[in-house]
């Protein structure tokens, strides 16, 4: 799976967003579920549930080992912060008609979206991202100059 592409979509008055079918097919499981995750202000991502769960389970297993070994006692504040973020970071959602996403209320403020607004849907190789346009343009301005070096690093 290698997800790319940039698409403009308008969120309707019920906070539903029609994803490009070709992207939605890559991230949904057999029941039409996806994982919706908060990434950064103005951006949420959509993940195939099995891939998300695998990443999450392996990270949590490692953290549990560190806690049980007593290696996190000096970092309880960080552990609690991670717990708070894990508690609110992601949610399983079902796409209606295999491509229509209802953005939950708790994700709307994080994304910074309003009904009738255009959003940018982007393939990010391993997931699909949904961006508030100003945040998308700011990210491009900040990160596009590094594209050549990043491509070289990842492809050598």
C-alpha positions in Angstrom: 0.0 0.0 0.0 1.4 3.4 -1.0 -1.2 6.2 -0.7 -0.7 9.5 -2.5 -2.8 12.3 -4.0 -4.2 15.6 -3.0 -8.0 16.4 -3.2 -10.2 19.3 -2.2 -13.5 18.3 -0.6 -16.2 20.4 1.0 -17.6 19.4 4.4 -21.4 19.5 4.4 -23.8 21.1 7.0 -23.8 17.8 9.0 -20.0 17.6 9.1 -19.8 14.8 6.5 -16.9 14.6 4.1 -16.9 12.5 0.9 -13.4 10.9 0.6 -12.1 10.0 -2.8 -13.2 6.4 -3.3 -9.7 5.3 -4.4 -8.3 6.5 -1.0 -11.1 5.3 1.1 -10.7 1.8 -0.3 -7.1 1.7 0.9 -7.8 2.5 4.5 -11.1 0.7 5.3 -11.5 -2.8 6.7 -14.2 -5.2 5.5 -16.8 -3.6 7.6 -16.0 0.0 6.5 -14.3 1.0 9.7 -11.3 3.3 9.9 -9.3 4.8 12.7 -9.6 8.6 12.9 -6.6 10.1 14.7 -5.6 13.6 15.8 -2.2 14.5 14.3 -1.4 18.2 14.7 -3.5 21.3 14.9 -5.5 21.5 11.7 -4.9 17.9 10.7 -6.4 14.5 11.4 -5.5 11.2 9.8 -7.4 8.0 8.8 -5.8 4.6 9.2 -6.6 1.0 8.3 -7.6 -0.4 11.7 -5.3 -3.4 11.7 -2.2 -1.3 10.9 -3.1 1.2 13.6 -3.7 -1.5 16.2 -0.4 -3.2 15.4 1.5 0.1 15.9 -0.4 0.9 19.0 -0.1 -2.6 20.6 3.7 -2.8 20.0 4.3 0.7 21.5 2.1 -0.1 24.5 3.7 -3.4 25.1 7.2 -1.8 25.2 5.9 0.9 27.6 4.4 -1.7 29.9 7.7 -3.6 30.0 9.5 -0.4 30.9 7.0 0.3 33.7 7.2 -3.2 35.1 11.0 -3.0 35.0 10.9 0.2 37.1 12.5 2.2 34.3 9.7 4.9 34.1 9.6 6.0 37.8 11.4 9.3 37.0 9.0 9.9 34.1 5.6 9.4 35.6 4.5 12.9 34.4 5.4 11.9 30.8 3.6 8.6 31.2 0.5 10.4 32.4 0.7 12.8 29.6 1.0 10.0 27.1 -2.1 8.3 28.8 -4.1 11.5 28.4 -3.2 11.8 24.7 -3.9 8.1 24.1 -7.3 8.5 25.7 -8.4 11.2 23.3 -6.2 10.8 20.2 -8.1 8.3 18.1 -11.5 6.8 17.5 -12.9 4.1 15.3 -15.5 5.4 12.8 -17.4 3.7 10.0 -17.5 5.3 6.6 -21.1 5.5 5.2 -21.4 4.2 1.6 -17.7 3.2 2.0 -16.4 6.8 1.5 -18.4 9.3 3.5 -16.8 10.3 6.8 -18.8 11.9 9.6 -16.3 14.0 11.5 -17.1 13.5 15.3 -17.6 16.6 17.3 -14.5 16.1 19.4 -12.4 16.1 16.2 -14.0 19.2 14.6 -12.4 21.7 16.9 -9.0 20.1 16.6 -9.3 20.1 12.8 -10.6 23.7 12.9 -13.4 23.0 10.5 -16.8 24.6 10.0 -19.8 23.4 7.8 -19.4 24.4 4.2 -15.7 24.7 4.4 -13.2 23.2 1.9 -10.8 20.7 3.4 -7.7 19.1 1.8 -7.5 15.3 1.7 -4.0 14.0 1.2 -2.5 10.6 0.8 0.5 10.4 3.2 1.8 7.0 2.0 0.7 5.0 5.0 -2.5 6.8 5.9 -4.9 9.5 4.6 -4.8 13.0 6.1 -7.5 15.6 6.2 -6.2 19.2 6.6 -7.6 22.6 7.3 -6.4 24.5 4.2 -4.4 27.2 6.1 -2.6 24.5 8.1 -1.9 22.5 4.9 -0.4 25.5 3.1 1.7 26.4 6.2 3.0 22.8 6.4 3.9 22.9 2.7 5.8 26.2 3.1 7.7 24.8 6.0 8.5 21.3 4.8 8.6 21.4 0.9 12.1 22.9 0.9 13.3 19.7 2.6 11.6 17.4 0.1 14.8 16.6 -1.9 16.9 15.7 1.2 14.1 13.7 2.7 13.5 11.7 -0.5 17.2 11.0 -0.7 17.4 9.9 3.0 14.4 7.6 2.7 15.3 6.0 -0.6 19.0 5.3 -0.1 
